[in-house]
Amino acid sequence: MLLAEDSPDSQRLISLVLKQAGAEVTLAENGLIALEMAIPTIDRRANRRCGDDSEPFDVILMDMNSPLRRIAREMTRHDSHRS
């Protein structure tokens, strides 16, 4: 399981709960990092070609209101108003 969470306190709390439930948790500091970690594991053939035998994540938990998403949305709005 891949957990994307920018708050260290929330990372610890959520990881603790998930691990107590039996999950193997990998942390990412934000959604962008999580995607960068997850995408290479999706295509197993690419992993084999690169010598990487990591398995894809079964679950990715990500906040839908992440700061990076808000920044991207604001940048898009700003660019559309400039035209």
LUMMAR-443849 format. One record per atom (N, C-alpha, C, O, CB): x, y, z; residue in one letter; atom name. Coordinates in steps of 0.05 Angstrom, whole numbers. Glycine has a CB too. Layout:
+--------+--------+--------+---+----+
|     c1 |     c2 |     c3 | r |  a |
+--------+--------+--------+---+----+
|      X |      Y |      Z | a | CA |
...
+--------+--------+--------+---+----+
//
This chain:
+--------+--------+--------+---+----+
|     c1 |     c2 |     c3 | r |  a |
+--------+--------+--------+---+----+
|     17 |    -23 |      0 | m |  N |
|      0 |      0 |      0 | m | CA |
|     18 |     25 |      0 | m |  C |
|     37 |     26 |     15 | m |  O |
|    -19 |      0 |     24 | m | CB |
|     11 |     44 |    -17 | l |  N |
|     26 |     69 |    -18 | l | CA |
|      8 |     91 |     -6 | l |  C |
|    -14 |     95 |    -14 | l |  O |
|     33 |     76 |    -48 | l | CB |
|     19 |    105 |     13 | l |  N |
|      5 |    126 |     27 | l | CA |
|     18 |    153 |     20 | l |  C |
|     41 |    158 |     26 | l |  O |
|      5 |    122 |     58 | l | CB |
|      2 |    171 |      8 | a |  N |
|     12 |    198 |      1 | a | CA |
|      0 |    217 |     22 | a |  C |
|    -24 |    221 |     23 | a |  O |
|      3 |    206 |    -28 | a | CB |
|     18 |    228 |     38 | e |  N |
|      9 |    246 |     60 | e | CA |
|     31 |    265 |     66 | e |  C |
|     54 |    257 |     71 | e |  O |
|      0 |    230 |     85 | e | CB |
|     25 |    291 |     67 | d |  N |
|     46 |    311 |     71 | d | CA |
|     50 |    317 |    101 | d |  C |
|     71 |    328 |    107 | d |  O |
|     39 |    336 |     57 | d | CB |
|     32 |    310 |    118 | s |  N |
|     36 |    316 |    147 | s | CA |
|     49 |    292 |    160 | s |  C |
|     39 |    270 |    160 | s |  O |
|      8 |    321 |    160 | s | CB |
|     73 |    297 |    173 | p |  N |
|     86 |    275 |    187 | p | CA |
|     70 |    262 |    209 | p |  C |
|     71 |    238 |    213 | p |  O |
|    112 |    285 |    199 | p | CB |
|     54 |    278 |    223 | d |  N |
|     37 |    267 |    244 | d | CA |
|     16 |    248 |    232 | d |  C |
|     11 |    227 |    242 | d |  O |
|     23 |    290 |    260 | d | CB |
|      3 |    257 |    210 | s |  N |
|    -17 |    240 |    197 | s | CA |
|     -4 |    215 |    185 | s |  C |
|    -16 |    194 |    186 | s |  O |
|    -31 |    256 |    175 | s | CB |
|     21 |    218 |    174 | q |  N |
|     35 |    195 |    164 | q | CA |
|     38 |    174 |    186 | q |  C |
|     33 |    150 |    182 | q |  O |
|     63 |    203 |    153 | q | CB |
|     47 |    183 |    209 | r |  N |
|     52 |    164 |    231 | r | CA |
|     25 |    151 |    240 | r |  C |
|     24 |    126 |    244 | r |  O |
|     65 |    178 |    255 | r | CB |
|      5 |    167 |    244 | l |  N |
|    -21 |    156 |    253 | l | CA |
|    -33 |    137 |    233 | l |  C |
|    -41 |    115 |    241 | l |  O |
|    -40 |    179 |    259 | l | CB |
|    -35 |    145 |    208 | i |  N |
|    -48 |    128 |    188 | i | CA |
|    -31 |    103 |    184 | i |  C |
|    -42 |     81 |    181 | i |  O |
|    -51 |    143 |    161 | i | CB |
|     -5 |    106 |    183 | s |  N |
|     13 |     82 |    180 | s | CA |
|      9 |     63 |    203 | s |  C |
|      8 |     38 |    198 | s |  O |
|     42 |     90 |    178 | s | CB |
|      7 |     73 |    227 | l |  N |
|      4 |     56 |    250 | l | CA |
|    -22 |     39 |    248 | l |  C |
|    -22 |     15 |    252 | l |  O |
|      3 |     72 |    276 | l | CB |
|    -44 |     53 |    241 | v |  N |
|    -69 |     39 |    239 | v | CA |
|    -68 |     18 |    217 | v |  C |
|    -78 |     -4 |    220 | v |  O |
|    -92 |     60 |    233 | v | CB |
|    -57 |     26 |    194 | l |  N |
|    -56 |      7 |    172 | l | CA |
|    -38 |    -17 |    178 | l |  C |
|    -45 |    -40 |    171 | l |  O |
|    -45 |     21 |    147 | l | CB |
|    -15 |    -12 |    191 | k |  N |
|      3 |    -34 |    197 | k | CA |
|     -9 |    -52 |    218 | k |  C |
|     -5 |    -77 |    217 | k |  O |
|     30 |    -23 |    208 | k | CB |
|    -24 |    -41 |    237 | q |  N |
|    -38 |    -58 |    257 | q | CA |
|    -59 |    -76 |    243 | q |  C |
|    -65 |    -97 |    253 | q |  O |
|    -51 |    -41 |    279 | q | CB |
|    -69 |    -66 |    221 | a |  N |
|    -89 |    -82 |    206 | a | CA |
|    -75 |   -102 |    187 | a |  C |
|    -88 |   -117 |    173 | a |  O |
|   -107 |    -64 |    189 | a | CB |
|    -48 |   -102 |    187 | g |  N |
|    -33 |   -121 |    171 | g | CA |
|    -23 |   -111 |    144 | g |  C |
|    -12 |   -127 |    129 | g |  O |
|    -50 |   -144 |    166 | g | CB |
|    -25 |    -86 |    139 | a |  N |
|    -16 |    -75 |    113 | a | CA |
|     14 |    -69 |    114 | a |  C |
|     25 |    -62 |    135 | a |  O |
|    -32 |    -50 |    106 | a | CB |
|     26 |    -72 |     91 | e |  N |
|     54 |    -63 |     87 | e | CA |
|     52 |    -35 |     75 | e |  C |
|     41 |    -33 |     53 | e |  O |
|     71 |    -83 |     69 | e | CB |
|     62 |    -15 |     88 | v |  N |
|     58 |     13 |     80 | v | CA |
|     84 |     25 |     71 | v |  C |
|    104 |     24 |     84 | v |  O |
|     46 |     29 |    103 | v | CB |
|     82 |     38 |     47 | t |  N |
|    104 |     55 |     37 | t | CA |
|     94 |     83 |     37 | t |  C |
|     71 |     89 |     28 | t |  O |
|    112 |     45 |      8 | t | CB |
|    111 |    102 |     46 | l |  N |
|    103 |    130 |     49 | l | CA |
|    113 |    147 |     26 | l |  C |
|    135 |    142 |     15 | l |  O |
|    112 |    141 |     75 | l | CB |
|     97 |    166 |     18 | a |  N |
|    105 |    186 |     -2 | a | CA |
|     97 |    213 |     11 | a |  C |
|     75 |    215 |     23 | a |  O |
|     91 |    182 |    -30 | a | CB |
|    114 |    233 |      8 | e |  N |
|    109 |    259 |     21 | e | CA |
|     86 |    275 |      8 | e |  C |
|     76 |    294 |     20 | e |  O |
|    134 |    275 |     21 | e | CB |
|     79 |    268 |    -17 | n |  N |
|     56 |    282 |    -30 | n | CA |
|     47 |    265 |    -53 | n |  C |
|     59 |    245 |    -60 | n |  O |
|     64 |    311 |    -39 | n | CB |
|     25 |    274 |    -66 | g |  N |
|     13 |    259 |    -88 | g | CA |
|     31 |    257 |   -112 | g |  C |
|     32 |    236 |   -125 | g |  O |
|    -12 |    272 |    -96 | g | CB |
|     47 |    278 |   -118 | l |  N |
|     65 |    277 |   -141 | l | CA |
|     86 |    256 |   -137 | l |  C |
|     92 |    240 |   -155 | l |  O |
|     78 |    304 |   -146 | l | CB |
|     98 |    255 |   -113 | i |  N |
|    118 |    235 |   -107 | i | CA |
|    106 |    207 |   -108 | i |  C |
|    118 |    188 |   -117 | i |  O |
|    131 |    240 |    -79 | i | CB |
|     81 |    204 |    -98 | a |  N |
|     67 |    178 |    -99 | a | CA |
|     64 |    169 |   -127 | a |  C |
|     69 |    145 |   -133 | a |  O |
|     40 |    180 |    -85 | a | CB |
|     56 |    187 |   -145 | l |  N |
|     53 |    179 |   -173 | l | CA |
|     80 |    171 |   -185 | l |  C |
|     82 |    152 |   -200 | l |  O |
|     41 |    202 |   -189 | l | CB |
|    101 |    186 |   -178 | e |  N |
|    127 |    180 |   -189 | e | CA |
|    137 |    152 |   -179 | e |  C |
|    152 |    138 |   -192 | e |  O |
|    148 |    201 |   -181 | e | CB |
|    128 |    145 |   -155 | m |  N |
|    135 |    119 |   -144 | m | CA |
|    118 |     96 |   -156 | m |  C |
|    128 |     74 |   -160 | m |  O |
|    132 |    119 |   -113 | m | CB |
|     93 |    102 |   -161 | a |  N |
|     74 |     82 |   -170 | a | CA |
|     76 |     75 |   -200 | a |  C |
|     75 |     52 |   -207 | a |  O |
|     46 |     90 |   -164 | a | CB |
|     79 |     95 |   -216 | i |  N |
|     78 |     91 |   -245 | i | CA |
|     99 |     70 |   -255 | i |  C |
|     92 |     53 |   -271 | i |  O |
|     83 |    117 |   -260 | i | CB |
|    124 |     71 |   -246 | p |  N |
|    143 |     51 |   -256 | p | CA |
|    136 |     22 |   -247 | p |  C |
|    145 |      3 |   -260 | p |  O |
|    170 |     58 |   -246 | p | CB |
|    120 |     19 |   -226 | t |  N |
|    114 |     -8 |   -217 | t | CA |
|     90 |    -20 |   -232 | t |  C |
|     85 |    -44 |   -229 | t |  O |
|    109 |     -9 |   -188 | t | CB |
|     76 |     -4 |   -247 | i |  N |
|     51 |    -13 |   -260 | i | CA |
|     57 |    -33 |   -283 | i |  C |
|     44 |    -54 |   -284 | i |  O |
|     35 |     10 |   -271 | i | CB |
|     76 |    -27 |   -299 | d |  N |
|     83 |    -44 |   -322 | d | CA |
|    105 |    -63 |   -314 | d |  C |
|    128 |    -56 |   -314 | d |  O |
|     91 |    -28 |   -347 | d | CB |
|     98 |    -87 |   -306 | r |  N |
|    118 |   -106 |   -297 | r | CA |
|    139 |   -113 |   -318 | r |  C |
|    162 |   -118 |   -312 | r |  O |
|    104 |   -132 |   -288 | r | CB |
|    131 |   -112 |   -344 | r |  N |
|    151 |   -117 |   -365 | r | CA |
|    173 |    -96 |   -365 | r |  C |
|    196 |   -102 |   -368 | r |  O |
|    137 |   -118 |   -392 | r | CB |
|    165 |    -71 |   -361 | a |  N |
|    185 |    -50 |   -359 | a | CA |
|    203 |    -54 |   -335 | a |  C |
|    227 |    -49 |   -336 | a |  O |
|    171 |    -22 |   -358 | a | CB |
|    191 |    -63 |   -313 | n |  N |
|    207 |    -68 |   -289 | n | CA |
|    228 |    -89 |   -295 | n |  C |
|    251 |    -87 |   -286 | n |  O |
|    189 |    -76 |   -266 | n | CB |
|    220 |   -110 |   -309 | r |  N |
|    239 |   -132 |   -315 | r | CA |
|    262 |   -122 |   -333 | r |  C |
|    285 |   -129 |   -329 | r |  O |
|    225 |   -156 |   -327 | r | CB |
|    255 |   -106 |   -352 | r |  N |
|    275 |    -95 |   -371 | r | CA |
|    295 |    -78 |   -355 | r |  C |
|    319 |    -77 |   -362 | r |  O |
|    262 |    -79 |   -393 | r | CB |
|    285 |    -64 |   -335 | c |  N |
|    303 |    -46 |   -320 | c | CA |
|    317 |    -61 |   -297 | c |  C |
|    333 |    -49 |   -282 | c |  O |
|    287 |    -22 |   -309 | c | CB |
|    311 |    -86 |   -294 | g |  N |
|    323 |   -101 |   -272 | g | CA |
|    309 |    -96 |   -245 | g |  C |
|    320 |   -104 |   -224 | g |  O |
|    352 |    -95 |   -270 | g | CB |
|    286 |    -83 |   -246 | d |  N |
|    271 |    -77 |   -221 | d | CA |
|    249 |    -98 |   -218 | d |  C |
|    232 |   -101 |   -236 | d |  O |
|    259 |    -48 |   -222 | d | CB |
|    250 |   -112 |   -196 | d |  N |
|    230 |   -133 |   -192 | d | CA |
|    208 |   -125 |   -172 | d |  C |
|    194 |   -142 |   -161 | d |  O |
|    243 |   -159 |   -182 | d | CB |
|    205 |    -99 |   -168 | s |  N |
|    185 |    -89 |   -149 | s | CA |
|    157 |    -94 |   -160 | s |  C |
|    152 |    -94 |   -184 | s |  O |
|    188 |    -59 |   -143 | s | CB |
|    138 |   -100 |   -142 | e |  N |
|    111 |   -105 |   -149 | e | CA |
|     95 |    -79 |   -149 | e |  C |
|    101 |    -61 |   -134 | e |  O |
|     98 |   -126 |   -130 | e | CB |
|     73 |    -78 |   -165 | p |  N |
|     56 |    -54 |   -164 | p | CA |
|     42 |    -53 |   -137 | p |  C |
|     39 |    -73 |   -123 | p |  O |
|     35 |    -56 |   -187 | p | CB |
|     35 |    -29 |   -129 | f |  N |
|     20 |    -25 |   -104 | f | CA |
|     -8 |    -35 |   -108 | f |  C |
|    -21 |    -30 |   -128 | f |  O |
|     21 |      5 |    -95 | f | CB |
|    -19 |    -49 |    -88 | d |  N |
|    -47 |    -58 |    -88 | d | CA |
|    -66 |    -35 |    -84 | d |  C |
|    -87 |    -34 |    -96 | d |  O |
|    -51 |    -80 |    -67 | d | CB |
|    -58 |    -16 |    -67 | v |  N |
|    -75 |      7 |    -60 | v | CA |
|    -58 |     32 |    -58 | v |  C |
|    -35 |     31 |    -48 | v |  O |
|    -90 |      2 |    -34 | v | CB |
|    -69 |     54 |    -68 | i |  N |
|    -55 |     80 |    -64 | i | CA |
|    -75 |     98 |    -50 | i |  C |
|    -97 |    104 |    -61 | i |  O |
|    -46 |     92 |    -92 | i | CB |
|    -68 |    108 |    -26 | l |  N |
|    -85 |    126 |    -11 | l | CA |
|    -73 |    154 |    -15 | l |  C |
|    -50 |    160 |     -9 | l |  O |
|    -86 |    119 |     19 | l | CB |
|    -91 |    172 |    -24 | m |  N |
|    -82 |    199 |    -30 | m | CA |
|   -104 |    219 |    -24 | m |  C |
|   -127 |    214 |    -29 | m |  O |
|    -73 |    202 |    -60 | m | CB |
|    -96 |    242 |    -12 | d |  N |
|   -114 |    263 |     -5 | d | CA |
|   -124 |    277 |    -31 | d |  C |
|   -107 |    285 |    -47 | d |  O |
|   -101 |    283 |     14 | d | CB |
|   -149 |    280 |    -35 | m |  N |
|   -160 |    293 |    -59 | m | CA |
|   -156 |    323 |    -58 | m |  C |
|   -158 |    336 |    -79 | m |  O |
|   -189 |    286 |    -62 | m | CB |
|   -150 |    335 |    -35 | n |  N |
|   -146 |    363 |    -33 | n | CA |
|   -117 |    369 |    -25 | n |  C |
|   -112 |    386 |     -8 | n |  O |
|   -165 |    375 |    -12 | n | CB |
|    -99 |    357 |    -39 | s |  N |
|    -70 |    361 |    -32 | s | CA |
|    -62 |    389 |    -40 | s |  C |
|    -73 |    400 |    -59 | s |  O |
|    -53 |    340 |    -46 | s | CB |
|    -42 |    400 |    -27 | p |  N |
|    -32 |    427 |    -34 | p | CA |
|    -23 |    428 |    -63 | p |  C |
|    -27 |    448 |    -76 | p |  O |
|     -9 |    435 |    -15 | p | CB |
|    -10 |    407 |    -73 | l |  N |
|     -1 |    408 |   -101 | l | CA |
|    -24 |    409 |   -120 | l |  C |
|    -22 |    423 |   -141 | l |  O |
|     16 |    383 |   -107 | l | CB |
|    -45 |    396 |   -114 | r |  N |
|    -69 |    397 |   -132 | r | CA |
|    -80 |    425 |   -132 | r |  C |
|    -88 |    436 |   -153 | r |  O |
|    -90 |    377 |   -123 | r | CB |
|    -82 |    438 |   -108 | r |  N |
|    -92 |    465 |   -107 | r | CA |
|    -74 |    484 |   -123 | r |  C |
|    -84 |    502 |   -136 | r |  O |
|    -94 |    474 |    -78 | r | CB |
|    -48 |    481 |   -121 | i |  N |
|    -29 |    498 |   -135 | i | CA |
|    -33 |    495 |   -165 | i |  C |
|    -34 |    514 |   -180 | i |  O |
|      0 |    491 |   -128 | i | CB |
|    -36 |    470 |   -174 | a |  N |
|    -40 |    464 |   -203 | a | CA |
|    -66 |    477 |   -213 | a |  C |
|    -67 |    488 |   -234 | a |  O |
|    -40 |    434 |   -209 | a | CB |
|    -87 |    475 |   -197 | r |  N |
|   -113 |    487 |   -204 | r | CA |
|   -110 |    517 |   -206 | r |  C |
|   -121 |    529 |   -225 | r |  O |
|   -134 |    479 |   -183 | r | CB |
|    -96 |    530 |   -187 | e |  N |
|    -93 |    559 |   -188 | e | CA |
|    -76 |    567 |   -212 | e |  C |
|    -82 |    588 |   -224 | e |  O |
|    -80 |    568 |   -162 | e | CB |
|    -56 |    552 |   -218 | m |  N |
|    -39 |    559 |   -241 | m | CA |
|    -55 |    557 |   -267 | m |  C |
|    -52 |    573 |   -285 | m |  O |
|    -15 |    540 |   -243 | m | CB |
|    -72 |    537 |   -269 | t |  N |
|    -89 |    533 |   -292 | t | CA |
|   -109 |    557 |   -295 | t |  C |
|   -113 |    567 |   -317 | t |  O |
|   -105 |    507 |   -291 | t | CB |
|   -120 |    565 |   -272 | r |  N |
|   -139 |    588 |   -273 | r | CA |
|   -124 |    613 |   -281 | r |  C |
|   -134 |    629 |   -297 | r |  O |
|   -151 |    592 |   -245 | r | CB |
|   -100 |    617 |   -270 | h |  N |
|    -84 |    640 |   -276 | h | CA |
|    -77 |    641 |   -306 | h |  C |
|    -80 |    662 |   -318 | h |  O |
|    -59 |    641 |   -259 | h | CB |
|    -69 |    619 |   -317 | d |  N |
|    -62 |    617 |   -346 | d | CA |
|    -87 |    622 |   -363 | d |  C |
|    -85 |    635 |   -384 | d |  O |
|    -50 |    590 |   -352 | d | CB |
|   -110 |    613 |   -355 | s |  N |
|   -134 |    617 |   -372 | s | CA |
|   -143 |    646 |   -371 | s |  C |
|   -155 |    655 |   -391 | s |  O |
|   -157 |    598 |   -362 | s | CB |
|   -137 |    660 |   -350 | h |  N |
|   -145 |    688 |   -348 | h | CA |
|   -126 |    706 |   -363 | h |  C |
|   -133 |    728 |   -371 | h |  O |
|   -146 |    698 |   -320 | h | CB |
|   -102 |    697 |   -368 | r |  N |
|    -81 |    712 |   -383 | r | CA |
|    -88 |    713 |   -413 | r |  C |
|    -80 |    731 |   -427 | r |  O |
|    -54 |    700 |   -379 | r | CB |
|   -102 |    693 |   -423 | s |  N |
|   -107 |    691 |   -452 | s | CA |
|   -128 |    712 |   -461 | s |  C |
|   -135 |    713 |   -485 | s |  O |
|   -117 |    663 |   -459 | s | CB |
+--------+--------+--------+---+----+
//
